[in-house]
């Protein structure tokens, strides 16, 4: 008797897990983009400060969701829709994405160890539960490191997707500029009320 899994079942499982992974990665990208757009830069700081009771908790909430999404897609849990689960599937059946070298991809991810450690630390002490023994995070989640890591994750996802189905994902949504548009509208409204 053959104990090998059915090829159709393996393919369906791979495609299902990979689709969920891509949705999680899109969500992480969306939360990152909003977090970035709500950063109090010179262009928007007056508007953000004027409505800081809304924007500060909103920015924090998007950071928390970003942390959760990245933690999910990089989880080692066997049932998580994560890159590691995809790598395991590719290790068992390289024909699912024949052009992919899993070892090489894992090496690329190790370059982002600093960002991953900061995200894991933040998740474990501030997002998943609040650790009162930690007064100050010694590894803050840095914007640039996180952005580079997300870009790498999207590139890896697209390499796997292209090898598997000859398709790539944009990791953008149509309403991507809504945050910026809202801030600009609030700024214009403030200028009108001054006149």
PyMOL commands that set and color helices and strands:
alter all, ss='L'
color gray80, all
select helices_A, chain A and resi 7-37+45-50+52-73+83-92+94-97+102-110+113-127+143-165+178-194
alter helices_A, ss='H'
color red, helices_A
deselect
rebuild
show_as cartoon
